[in-house]
């Protein structure tokens, strides 16, 4: 369904029994709400499941870049307000995890908990340089040249070889991302600077990361975990960057164990 939030049309899906606690899922850069299919199916019996396409992704409208993480977080708050969700658990992967940090820092009263998955809280020089290289490439050549490199970053070689049908679906998902949406969100990532503020978060928090994630490696997740008092850290093995799709059984178990103990 499309709904206008902050002057932008945002696509979302809401399923599960009304009145159950809400789980809000936020996609990575170059993905859409379908990346959370394994989690929606697993959790929908006991939770209200809200998935949405980040601005400029999937069926959500792309506005002119640049974006900021705060703007992307405000889209979520606006969506909750429009559809009547007062409080929600929030689960975000990569870019979605950065949005989750913004929400936890700026709108803690709207969250039941936060799960930051395969993400990071800072933008060190090498990480920043990757984006400074990638943004002009997309400006010049569009998304298509990034599809195969994205696949190899997101999944282990074993997963790529064993699950060709899933890889084809992921290729379509990445390739369908709008140029403006990709660039806008990449520029938002360049503004990432939450690490020193994470010690103010008092929400129930979990940091989940694929053991083979090279994009946002376990060290980055551990650094966030160390900052948030009482938080939980879980590695998903095997899994690379998109751990919820590569190893949904282990991912779902880690998330469920966290949720039922809040």
C-alpha positions in Angstrom: 0.0 0.0 0.0 1.1 3.5 -0.8 0.7 6.3 1.8 2.0 9.9 1.7 4.5 10.6 4.5 6.3 13.9 4.8 5.3 14.7 1.2 6.7 11.4 -0.1 4.8 8.3 -1.1 5.9 5.3 1.0 5.0 1.7 0.2 4.3 -0.6 3.1 2.7 -3.9 4.0 1.0 -4.6 7.3 0.0 -8.1 8.3 -0.7 -10.2 11.4 -3.3 -9.9 14.1 -4.3 -6.4 15.1 -3.5 -5.9 18.8 -0.3 -8.0 18.8 3.0 -6.2 19.5 4.3 -4.6 16.3 7.6 -5.6 14.6 8.8 -2.9 12.1 11.3 -4.1 9.5 13.6 -1.7 7.6 15.5 -2.8 4.5 19.2 -2.4 3.5 20.4 -0.1 0.8 19.4 -1.4 -2.7 16.8 -3.8 -1.2 13.1 -3.6 -0.5 10.6 -5.0 2.0 10.7 -8.4 0.3 14.1 -9.1 1.9 12.2 -9.7 5.1 9.9 -12.4 3.7 11.5 -15.1 5.9 10.9 -13.0 9.1 7.3 -11.9 8.1 6.3 -15.6 7.7 8.0 -16.7 10.9 6.7 -14.0 13.2 3.3 -13.1 11.9 1.4 -15.5 14.1 2.4 -13.7 17.3 3.2 -10.2 16.1 1.8 -7.4 13.9 4.3 -7.2 11.0 5.1 -3.8 9.4 7.4 -3.8 6.4 8.1 -0.7 4.3 10.3 0.3 1.4 12.8 3.0 2.4 12.5 6.2 0.4 13.8 5.7 -3.1 13.6 1.9 -2.9 11.0 -0.7 -4.0 7.7 1.0 -4.7 8.4 4.0 -2.5 8.9 7.4 -4.2 12.4 8.7 -4.8 13.1 12.3 -4.0 16.1 14.3 -5.1 19.3 13.5 -3.2 20.8 14.0 -0.7 18.9 12.3 2.1 19.9 12.2 5.8 19.5 9.3 8.3 17.3 11.7 10.3 15.0 12.2 7.3 14.7 8.5 6.8 13.9 7.9 10.4 11.3 10.7 10.3 9.6 8.7 7.4 9.2 5.8 9.8 7.7 8.0 12.6 5.3 9.5 10.1 4.3 6.1 8.8 3.6 4.9 12.4 1.5 8.0 13.0 -0.5 7.6 9.8 -1.4 3.9 10.4 -1.9 4.2 14.2 1.1 2.4 15.7 2.0 4.0 19.0 5.0 1.8 19.8 6.9 -0.8 17.9 9.9 -3.1 18.0 12.3 -2.0 15.2 14.5 -4.3 13.2 16.8 -2.8 10.6 19.6 -4.3 8.5 22.6 -2.3 7.2 21.0 1.1 6.3 17.9 0.0 8.2 20.1 -0.5 11.3 21.4 3.0 10.9 17.8 4.3 10.8 17.1 2.2 13.9 19.9 4.0 15.7 18.5 7.4 14.7 15.1 6.3 16.1 16.5 4.9 19.3 18.4 8.2 19.9 15.7 10.6 18.9 12.4 8.8 19.5 13.0 6.2 22.2 9.5 6.7 23.5 8.1 5.2 20.3 10.2 2.0 20.5 9.7 -1.2 22.4 13.2 -2.4 21.4 15.7 -2.0 18.6 17.6 -4.7 16.7 20.5 -3.4 14.7 21.6 -6.0 12.1 24.7 -6.1 9.9 25.2 -2.4 10.4 27.6 0.1 12.0 27.5 3.4 13.9 30.4 5.3 12.4 31.9 6.1 9.1 35.7 5.6 9.2 37.9 6.7 6.3 38.0 3.4 4.3 34.3 3.0 4.6 33.7 6.6 3.6 36.0 6.2 0.6 33.9 3.2 -0.6 30.9 5.5 -0.8 32.9 8.4 -2.4 33.8 5.9 -5.1 30.4 4.3 -5.5 28.2 7.4 -5.6 29.8 8.9 -8.8 29.8 5.4 -10.4 26.0 5.3 -9.9 25.6 8.9 -11.1 27.4 8.0 -14.3 26.4 4.4 -15.0 23.3 3.7 -13.0 22.6 0.7 -10.8 23.2 -2.2 -13.1 27.0 -2.4 -12.8 26.6 -2.7 -9.0 24.4 -5.8 -9.1 27.0 -8.5 -9.2 29.4 -6.8 -6.8 26.5 -6.4 -4.4 25.6 -10.1 -4.6 29.2 -11.0 -3.7 29.2 -8.6 -0.7 25.8 -9.7 0.6 26.3 -13.5 0.6 29.0 -16.1 1.1 30.2 -17.9 -2.0 28.6 -21.1 -0.7 25.2 -19.5 -0.5 25.5 -17.9 -4.0 26.3 -21.3 -5.4 23.7 -23.3 -3.5 20.7 -20.9 -4.0 20.6 -19.6 -7.6 16.9 -18.9 -7.5 17.2 -16.6 -4.5 20.2 -14.9 -6.1 18.1 -14.2 -9.2 15.4 -12.6 -7.1 18.0 -10.5 -5.2 19.5 -9.4 -8.6 16.1 -8.1 -9.6 15.6 -6.4 -6.3 19.0 -4.6 -6.4 18.6 -3.7 -10.1 15.1 -2.2 -9.5 16.5 0.3 -7.0 16.1 3.9 -8.3 19.3 5.8 -9.0 18.2 8.7 -7.0 17.2 6.5 -4.0 20.5 4.7 -4.0 22.5 8.0 -4.2 20.3 9.7 -1.6 20.7 6.9 0.9 24.4 6.5 0.2 24.9 10.2 1.0 22.9 9.7 4.2 25.3 7.0 5.2 28.2 9.4 4.8 26.6 11.4 7.6 26.7 8.4 10.0 28.1 9.5 13.4 26.2 7.7 16.2 28.9 5.7 17.9 29.7 8.2 20.7 26.0 8.7 21.5 25.0 5.0 21.8 25.7 4.9 25.5 22.6 7.0 26.0 20.3 4.3 24.7 18.4 2.6 27.4 16.0 0.5 25.2 16.3 -3.3 25.0 18.8 -3.7 22.2 20.4 -6.5 20.2 23.2 -6.4 17.6 23.1 -9.2 15.1 25.8 -9.7 12.5 26.9 -12.3 10.0 30.1 -14.0 11.0 31.4 -13.6 7.4 30.1 -10.0 6.9 32.9 -8.0 5.4 30.9 -4.8 4.7 29.8 -4.2 8.3 32.0 -6.7 10.1 31.5 -8.3 13.6 34.0 -5.8 15.0 31.6 -2.9 14.1 28.7 -4.7 15.8 30.8 -5.4 18.9 31.7 -1.8 19.1 28.0 -0.8 19.2 27.2 -3.6 21.7 30.0 -2.4 24.0 28.4 1.1 24.0 24.8 0.1 24.9 24.4 -1.1 28.4 22.6 -4.4 28.8 22.5 -5.1 25.0 22.9 -8.5 23.4 25.3 -9.5 20.7 24.7 -12.4 18.3 26.8 -13.7 15.4 25.0 -15.6 12.6 27.2 -18.4 11.2 27.4 -18.9 8.3 26.2 -15.6 6.9 27.7 -12.6 5.2 26.1 -9.1 5.0 22.4 -10.0 4.5 22.3 -12.5 7.3 18.5 -12.7 7.6 18.2 -14.1 4.1 21.3 -16.3 4.0 20.6 -18.0 7.4 17.0 -17.2 8.3 16.7 -20.1 10.8 19.6 -18.8 13.0 18.6 -15.2 12.5 15.0 -15.8 13.4 16.0 -17.8 16.5 18.3 -15.0 17.7 15.6 -12.4 17.2 12.9 -14.5 18.8 15.1 -15.3 21.9 15.7 -11.5 22.3 12.0 -10.6 21.9 10.6 -13.1 24.3 13.0 -12.1 27.0 12.2 -8.4 27.0 
